[in-house]
Amino acid sequence: TILQFFIYMCAMAAGYFALQSPPRSIEATAGSGLTFYWSILLLGGGLLGAVTVLPGWWLFERAATIACFGAASIYGINIYSLHATESGNRLPQLFMIMVVALHFVTRWFRIRRYSYDPER
């Protein structure tokens, strides 16, 4: 749970910094509107997850996992688009994003059955 808290804090920080100074390559591919939406998903998902993971409020944490997965998916699609249209190898970056996305899917499956942590 503590490690998951720090994962959400990292997601929140990534969303904050992407909102403050969007990555140029992503903004050029996705446009400023989708980049803003992606940043807000990551910031909001990270914040909601960080607030709900420690007390075990899984009902609300599920929304955080969906938001973070959505943000990772948007980012991954943009990275794939850049890989397909520009020179250079972006596959390692894409697969690391897939690791992050799959982590949030795994977390969602672990907490999907209950509204709260039953051990608390």
C-alpha positions in Angstrom: 0.0 0.0 0.0 2.9 2.4 0.8 4.5 1.6 -2.6 1.2 2.2 -4.3 0.9 5.5 -2.6 4.3 6.6 -4.0 3.2 5.3 -7.5 0.2 7.6 -7.3 2.4 10.5 -6.1 4.6 9.9 -9.1 1.6 9.9 -11.4 0.4 13.1 -9.8 3.8 14.8 -10.3 4.0 13.6 -13.9 0.6 15.1 -14.6 1.6 18.4 -12.8 4.8 18.8 -14.8 3.1 17.8 -18.1 0.5 20.5 -17.4 3.1 23.1 -16.5 5.3 22.3 -19.5 3.8 19.8 -21.9 6.3 17.5 -23.8 6.7 19.2 -27.2 6.7 15.9 -29.1 3.4 14.8 -27.6 1.8 18.2 -28.0 2.8 18.3 -31.6 1.3 14.9 -32.2 -1.9 15.1 -30.0 -2.5 18.8 -30.0 -2.8 21.1 -27.0 -6.3 20.0 -26.1 -5.6 16.3 -25.8 -2.3 17.0 -24.1 -4.2 19.1 -21.5 -6.7 16.3 -21.0 -4.0 13.7 -20.6 -2.2 15.9 -18.0 -5.4 16.4 -16.0 -6.2 12.7 -16.1 -2.8 11.9 -14.7 -2.8 14.7 -12.1 -6.4 13.9 -11.0 -5.9 10.1 -11.0 -2.7 10.4 -9.0 -4.2 12.8 -6.5 -7.3 10.7 -6.0 -5.2 7.5 -5.7 -2.8 9.0 -3.2 -5.7 10.2 -1.0 -7.7 6.9 -1.2 -5.0 4.2 -1.2 -3.8 4.5 2.4 -7.2 4.4 4.1 -8.3 1.6 1.8 -11.2 3.4 0.1 -11.2 1.1 -2.9 -14.4 2.4 -4.3 -12.7 5.7 -5.1 -9.3 4.3 -5.9 -10.8 2.3 -8.8 -11.6 5.7 -10.4 -8.0 6.7 -9.9 -6.7 3.5 -11.6 -9.0 4.1 -14.6 -7.8 7.7 -14.9 -4.1 6.7 -14.7 -4.6 3.9 -17.1 -6.4 6.2 -19.5 -3.5 8.7 -19.3 -0.9 6.0 -19.9 -2.9 4.8 -22.9 -3.2 8.2 -24.4 0.6 8.7 -23.9 1.4 5.3 -25.3 -0.7 5.8 -28.5 1.1 9.1 -29.0 4.5 7.5 -28.6 3.5 4.7 -31.1 2.3 7.4 -33.5 5.7 9.1 -33.2 7.5 5.8 -33.7 5.5 5.1 -36.9 5.9 8.6 -38.4 9.3 9.8 -37.4 12.8 8.4 -37.4 14.2 6.8 -34.2 13.3 3.9 -32.0 10.6 4.7 -29.5 9.7 1.1 -28.8 11.5 0.9 -25.4 9.6 4.0 -24.3 6.4 2.5 -25.5 6.9 -0.8 -23.7 7.8 1.0 -20.4 4.5 2.9 -20.8 2.8 -0.4 -21.3 4.3 -1.7 -18.1 2.8 1.3 -16.3 -0.6 0.9 -17.9 -0.7 -2.8 -17.1 0.2 -2.0 -13.5 -2.9 0.1 -13.1 -5.0 -2.7 -14.8 -3.6 -5.1 -12.3 -4.4 -2.8 -9.4 -7.9 -2.4 -10.6 -8.4 -6.2 -10.7 -7.1 -6.5 -7.2 -9.5 -4.0 -5.7 -12.6 -4.4 -7.9 -14.6 -6.6 -5.6 -14.9 -4.3 -2.6 -15.7 -0.7 -1.7 -13.1 -0.7 1.0 -10.1 -2.7 2.1 -11.6 -5.7 4.0 -8.6 -6.0 6.2 -9.2 -2.6 7.8 
